Amino acid sequence: VQLQASGGGNVQAGGSLRLSCAASGNTFMFNRYAVGWFRQAPGKEREFVASAGWTASATSYANPVKGRFTISRDNTKNTVYLQMDDLKPEDTAVYYCAADKDHPGPNVAAPLYDYWGQGTQVTVSS
């Protein structure tokens, strides 16, 4: 499975972006993969942002993004989304999508994920 993240860009504080992550390759069981978004800011460790399990209602968010970010998935398109609203300068980072084929999710631990996208840059200016 290959993951392609897109949708990053430059935005002012308070603005919105929607990231997409399209899966390709052997996606027959993609609807049974947990999916997640992580981010890494310069000089910092990669951190969990959001995850969705097999079912639409099974989601988990990091505290800094709760109430502002929404993860969703469209299994008919093998695509995962991250809607980011009320963006803040501290949200600036490279955002990575990931997929876990072995657990129902949602999963917050990066080592559980088997597949990773290449990352998309999000820059929020004040």
C-alpha positions, 0 to 999 in steps of 0.5 A: 500500500502506498499513501500520498498526502496532499493539501498542505500550504500556507495559511494565516492563523484562524484559517482552515486547510483540508489534508487528503491522504490517498491510498493506492496499491493493494487497497482491497482491505483498506476499509479494515485499516486504522488510519492516522495523522502525525506531524513533526515540527522543526527540531521536535519529535513526531507527534500524534494528531488524530486517528480513525478506526474501522468505524466512522465513529471511532476517532481519537485526537491529540489534546492540542487539536481537539475541537479544531481538527476532524479526521474522516475517511471515504473507503470508496475512494481509499482516502483519509482526510484531516479537516483543520480549522482555527489553525494556529502558528503552533500547528506548523509542521510536516503532516504525515498520514499512516495506515495500520493493517493489524489493529482496528484503531483508533491508534495513537502509537506511531510504531503500530502503523505499517504504511506512511505517506511522504508528508505535506507541509503546513505553515500557519502565520500569525 
